[in-house]
């Protein structure tokens, strides 16, 4: 099942170069064909090119006989919610997630709000590239209906989450699609809310949209300055969240996954948790302790994992899927769950996590790697890691190669499905072990790529 247009999930890239209005039109026409002319909910994030792509994509849908339910600028999880709630045949989010403002893209959702699986994406691709569906006759062309769904979305979460008050939170939505939503929701839940970067602006003037520690310096400083209990950050479309503790420190994405996985498995007395190949071994440890099991899937494939294994929770770095809410990663619902947790536990957030999730040292580095170099890089590095690290327990090679040692430490070498990047991730049991593995592996990755990039 080789993808030609789609990346890890959805289509994403520079506008006009990869994601053009012509392509958006063809995708619209193809999706109308795939859904048999069913209704399609379409939303977009705050990107400057969103309206153009919305127009082209909607024209394709209408030309194929589908009606467009236009929910306007909304977070991806709100689009997923709307698709399910409105009983549409499919949903499409026009977003490039955390990519730079020059990029845009499209991500597709099924009628229950889950992302298209790889299989579905390939079907859609085939319609665009091989079949080129016909346009319907003039009297069967679709229309656009504008729908405001955000109020319903906020109310829905409000009903599912209970906060006892007394929580002070700083929210940084990166000027993205959650700008008018997360602060409103948390305020209604009874929190005292301070905002930064919280007006919608597709130039992302406040900070890069990826909610990683190196982009969240301002949020960390404000949390400390105003004496907040926590900080919440999103990416541009708010399927992701990052959490800052009361000291202004970044809480590792994997710690959040481990914490909620453990909590849900404990409450259910077992169950399967889905996570990606690049997350901490601590997740297995806490889930197994509660009688559950962890299954690892390729990055971006948590939907397939949830369906195949009838799992009770899924998480990949920055994305949490709470099935009590829906089949989609929801940074806004997750924010509400974190706030609920603090209000229940009545202790500092840093302590809540420290007491329940082991903290191992991790290192990751991205390298520039041209697409044609990717197979050579993978082959070379896999061989190198196997030779260097020793004491091997198992190899997971569903997405790159994750090589685990018997003591629980591991190395992952993988290449990006959406960008010209390669990545090495290492988790050691101790700082010394991490340093040792870093010296053996990261240097070699750099040397190999440097020699071939000149
Ligand atoms: Mg995103």
Boltz pocket constraint, residues with backbone or C-beta under 6 A from the ligand:
constraints:
  - pocket:
      binder: B
      contacts: [[A, 76], [A, 96], [A, 97], [A, 98], [A, 235], [A, 236], [A, 237], [A, 238], [A, 239], [A, 240]]
      max_distance: 6.0
